[in-house]
Amino acid sequence: MLVVLAGVTRYASAVSRIVAFVFATLALAGVAWVVAMATEQVGERLGPAPTGVMQATLGNLPEFFVVIFALQAGQRVVAQTAILGSILVNALLVLGLVIVAGALRESDGIMHFNPKLPNDTATLLLVSSFIIVLIGLSHSAGDPASHHSTTISIIGSVAILIVYATWLRQYLTSPDAAGHVGGRPRLSLATSIVLLVIAGAASAFVSDWFINALEPTIETLHISKAFAGLVIVAVAGNAVEHAAGVVLAAKGQSDLAISVVKNSVSQIAAFLYPLLVLVSLLTATRLTFTLAPVYIGALIGTAVLVWQITGDGEATVFEGTALMATFVILATVAAFE
């Protein structure tokens, strides 16, 4: 229903672009929810590791299409901050909510989980940040390498994708990947797959409508493009992790909850971003790893903070709140960029 309403408001000339934007945002979140639900049903037959990877991959479909359409429309700032925002939203806001939900249900107030995935995620995030920091420093210094950002980004993307593929193979074949998620599937495998296909196709259309209504909305409401990409697009596009991770944590499925969120963070940083850099060679606007210094600092700070909080395999409400507060501060800065 939301997708239909979003489509109607997109092509109805009498409808305000802000109204169209609102319905497109709700439809994007709705499609993400369908993907989350169908993925969870398929995941009941698998272990936590494959389920987390699959949910992160399919959950990032709306984000992938949003960035592609933004690049095609020439909105480079929105595209870059949307990717960065997805990393920061999941690593700070969503992970913070998951930790709070998981810790509150424990008698000792501490959420326990396997520390290996959090540590691997921090490593992937730092590897991805390495090229971003180098390009940022190069641009600040104005050295010869600063004139070859596109070439460096392409080579770096290939290198990071190889690292991610190596890690993914190791992760999915480790002993921790074995076992079942728990619970009995409510939908058949065929029904779940059909829902995933339909939701995936719908996400492409909704993303196009979302980007079409975004520019007029930004101008009307006087929102910075950085805030739109970092907060609005990122929050709407990552609704899967918002809902699935928190619900799983509240149910006591700590490892799976952490797996869903952490897989999304590592996948966006080490797979989606470099993949989009390569795909952008076919769009109207090139995407590179060149970011404003403030966001480079935010990315490095996030990697260190996530490592510090989750690296020991346990977290408290205090630590979850600290992650959420960090995102609020970052969003405030983006509002004035």
C-alpha positions in Angstrom: 0.0 0.0 0.0 2.8 2.4 0.9 4.6 1.7 -2.4 1.4 2.4 -4.3 0.8 5.7 -2.5 4.4 6.6 -3.1 4.0 5.9 -6.8 0.8 7.9 -7.0 2.2 11.0 -5.2 5.3 10.8 -7.4 3.4 11.2 -10.6 0.5 13.3 -9.4 1.3 16.9 -10.4 -1.1 18.4 -7.8 0.7 16.8 -4.9 3.4 18.6 -3.0 6.9 17.3 -3.4 7.2 17.2 0.4 4.2 14.9 0.6 5.7 12.8 -2.1 9.0 12.7 -0.2 7.2 11.6 3.0 5.4 8.7 1.3 8.6 7.7 -0.5 10.4 7.6 2.8 7.7 5.5 4.4 7.6 3.2 1.4 11.4 2.8 1.6 11.1 1.8 5.2 8.2 -0.5 4.4 10.1 -2.3 1.7 13.0 -2.7 4.1 10.6 -4.3 6.7 9.4 -6.8 4.1 13.0 -7.7 3.2 13.8 -8.1 7.0 10.8 -10.3 7.6 11.3 -12.5 4.6 15.1 -12.8 5.3 14.4 -13.8 8.9 12.2 -16.6 7.7 14.8 -17.9 5.3 17.4 -17.4 8.1 15.5 -19.7 10.5 16.9 -22.5 8.4 20.5 -21.3 8.6 23.1 -20.3 11.2 23.6 -16.8 12.7 26.5 -16.0 10.4 24.8 -16.8 7.0 21.6 -15.1 8.3 23.5 -12.0 9.3 25.3 -11.7 6.0 22.1 -12.4 4.0 20.0 -9.9 5.9 22.7 -7.2 5.6 23.1 -7.8 1.9 19.4 -7.7 1.0 18.7 -5.0 3.6 21.2 -2.8 1.8 19.4 -3.1 -1.5 17.4 0.2 -1.0 20.6 2.0 0.0 22.3 0.7 -3.1 19.6 2.0 -5.4 19.3 5.3 -3.6 23.0 6.0 -4.1 22.9 5.0 -7.8 19.9 7.3 -8.5 21.6 10.1 -6.5 24.7 9.8 -8.6 22.7 9.6 -11.8 21.0 12.9 -10.7 24.3 14.5 -10.1 23.9 14.6 -6.3 27.4 13.6 -5.3 27.1 15.0 -1.7 23.9 13.1 -1.0 25.4 9.9 -2.4 28.6 10.1 -0.4 27.0 11.1 2.9 24.3 8.5 2.4 26.9 5.7 2.3 28.9 7.3 5.2 25.6 7.8 7.0 24.7 4.1 6.6 27.9 3.1 8.3 27.5 5.6 11.1 23.8 5.0 11.7 24.4 1.3 12.0 27.6 1.5 14.0 26.4 4.2 16.4 22.6 4.6 16.5 21.4 1.1 15.7 24.2 -0.7 17.6 23.5 1.6 20.5 19.8 0.7 20.5 20.6 -3.0 20.2 23.0 -2.9 23.1 20.5 -1.1 25.3 17.7 -3.5 24.4 19.9 -6.5 25.0 21.4 -5.3 28.2 18.1 -4.3 29.8 16.7 -7.8 29.5 19.8 -9.4 31.3 19.7 -9.8 35.0 23.2 -8.4 35.4 22.6 -5.6 33.0 25.3 -6.8 30.6 24.7 -8.0 27.0 27.1 -10.9 26.1 28.0 -11.9 22.6 30.9 -13.5 20.6 33.6 -10.8 20.3 35.1 -12.1 17.0 32.7 -10.4 14.6 32.9 -7.0 16.3 36.7 -7.2 16.1 36.6 -8.2 12.5 34.1 -5.4 11.7 36.5 -2.9 13.3 39.3 -4.2 11.2 37.3 -3.9 8.0 36.2 -0.4 8.9 39.8 0.7 9.6 41.0 -0.9 6.3 38.3 1.0 4.4 39.1 4.2 6.4 42.8 3.9 5.5 42.3 4.9 1.8 39.8 7.6 2.8 42.3 9.2 5.2 45.1 9.0 2.6 43.1 10.7 -0.1 41.9 13.3 2.4 45.4 14.1 3.5 46.5 14.2 -0.1 43.8 16.7 -1.0 44.6 18.9 2.0 48.3 19.0 1.0 47.5 19.5 -2.7 50.3 17.0 -3.7 50.5 15.2 -7.1 48.4 12.2 -5.9 45.4 14.6 -5.2 44.9 14.9 -8.9 44.4 11.1 -9.3 41.6 10.5 -6.7 39.5 8.5 -9.2 42.2 6.2 -10.2 43.3 5.7 -6.6 39.7 5.0 -5.6 39.2 2.4 -8.3 42.4 0.5 -7.4 41.6 0.8 -3.7 38.1 -0.4 -4.3 39.4 -3.6 -5.9 41.8 -4.2 -3.1 39.2 -3.7 -0.4 36.7 -6.0 -2.2 39.4 -8.7 -2.2 39.9 -8.2 1.5 36.2 -8.4 2.1 35.8 -11.6 0.0 38.7 -13.2 1.9 37.1 -12.3 5.3 33.6 -13.4 4.2 34.8 -16.9 3.2 36.6 -17.3 6.5 33.6 -16.0 8.4 31.0 -18.3 6.7 33.2 -21.4 7.1 34.2 -20.8 10.7 32.7 -23.1 13.5 30.7 -20.1 14.8 28.7 -20.1 11.5 27.2 -23.5 12.3 23.9 -24.1 14.0 20.4 -22.7 13.6 19.0 -19.3 14.5 16.2 -20.8 16.5 12.5 -20.8 16.2 10.2 -22.3 13.5 9.7 -20.5 10.2 6.2 -19.1 9.7 6.5 -18.9 5.9 7.6 -21.5 3.4 10.9 -21.1 1.7 9.2 -20.4 -1.7 7.0 -17.7 -0.2 9.9 -16.0 1.5 12.0 -16.0 -1.7 9.0 -14.5 -3.7 8.7 -11.8 -1.1 12.4 -11.0 -1.4 12.2 -10.8 -5.2 9.2 -8.5 -5.1 10.6 -6.3 -2.3 13.9 -6.1 -4.2 12.2 -4.9 -7.3 10.0 -2.4 -5.4 13.1 -1.0 -3.7 14.5 0.1 -7.1 11.3 2.0 -8.0 10.9 3.6 -4.5 14.5 4.7 -4.4 14.0 6.5 -7.7 10.9 8.3 -6.3 12.7 9.1 -3.1 15.6 10.8 -4.9 13.2 12.6 -7.2 11.4 14.2 -4.2 14.6 14.7 -2.2 16.0 17.8 -3.9 12.7 19.9 -3.8 12.3 18.9 -0.1 15.8 20.0 0.8 15.2 23.4 -0.8 11.8 23.9 0.7 12.8 22.9 4.3 16.3 24.4 4.0 18.0 21.2 5.0 21.7 20.7 4.2 22.5 18.0 1.7 24.9 16.6 4.2 22.2 16.2 6.8 19.8 14.7 4.2 22.3 12.1 3.2 23.9 11.4 6.6 20.6 11.2 8.6 17.4 11.1 6.5 18.6 8.8 3.7 20.7 6.7 6.0 17.9 6.1 8.6 15.3 5.4 6.0 17.5 3.1 3.9 18.6 1.1 6.9 15.3 0.4 8.5 16.0 -3.3 8.2 18.8 -3.2 10.8 16.8 -0.8 13.0 13.9 -3.1 13.4 15.6 -6.5 13.1 18.5 -5.9 15.3 16.6 -4.3 18.2 13.9 -7.0 18.1 16.4 -9.8 18.1 18.3 -8.2 21.0 15.1 -7.8 23.0 14.3 -11.5 22.4 17.7 -12.4 23.9 19.3 -13.5 20.6 22.4 -11.4 21.2 24.8 -13.1 18.7 22.3 -12.8 15.9 21.4 -9.2 16.7 25.1 -8.2 16.8 25.6 -10.2 13.6 22.9 -8.4 11.7 24.2 -4.9 12.7 27.9 -5.6 12.5 27.5 -7.4 9.1 25.7 -4.3 7.8 28.5 -2.0 9.0 31.3 -4.1 7.5 29.4 -4.8 4.3 28.7 -1.1 3.6 32.3 -0.1 4.4 34.2 -2.9 2.7 31.7 -4.1 0.0 29.0 -1.6 -0.9 31.1 1.6 -0.9 33.9 0.2 -3.1 31.4 -1.6 -5.3 29.5 1.7 -5.8 32.8 3.4 -6.7 33.2 0.9 -9.5 29.6 1.1 -10.6 29.7 4.9 -10.6 31.9 4.6 -13.7 28.7 3.9 -15.5 26.7 6.8 -14.0 26.6 10.6 -14.7 28.7 11.3 -11.5 31.8 9.6 -10.3 32.0 8.4 -6.8 35.4 8.4 -5.0 36.7 8.0 -1.5 37.2 11.8 -1.2 35.4 13.0 1.9 35.3 16.2 4.0 37.8 16.2 6.9 35.0 16.3 9.5 33.6 13.0 8.1 37.0 11.4 7.9 37.4 12.1 11.6 33.9 10.8 12.3 34.7 7.5 10.5 38.0 6.9 12.3 36.4 7.9 15.7 33.5 5.5 15.1 35.8 2.6 14.2 37.8 3.1 17.4 34.7 3.6 19.6 33.0 0.5 18.3 36.2 -1.5 18.8 36.5 -0.2 22.4 32.9 -0.9 23.3 32.2 -4.3 21.7 35.7 -5.8 21.4 35.5 -7.6 24.7 32.2 -9.4 23.9 30.0 -7.6 26.3 28.3 -4.2 26.6 26.1 -2.2 29.0 23.3 0.3 28.8 25.8 3.0 29.5 27.9 2.0 26.4 24.9 1.8 24.2 23.8 5.2 25.3 27.3 6.6 24.5 27.1 5.3 21.0 23.7 6.9 20.4 24.8 10.2 21.9 27.8 10.2 19.5 25.4 9.9 16.5 23.3 12.8 17.8 26.4 15.0 18.0 27.4 14.0 14.5 23.9 14.6 13.1 24.0 18.1 14.7 27.3 18.9 13.0 25.9 17.7 9.7 22.9 19.9 10.0 25.2 22.9 9.8 27.5 21.7 7.1 
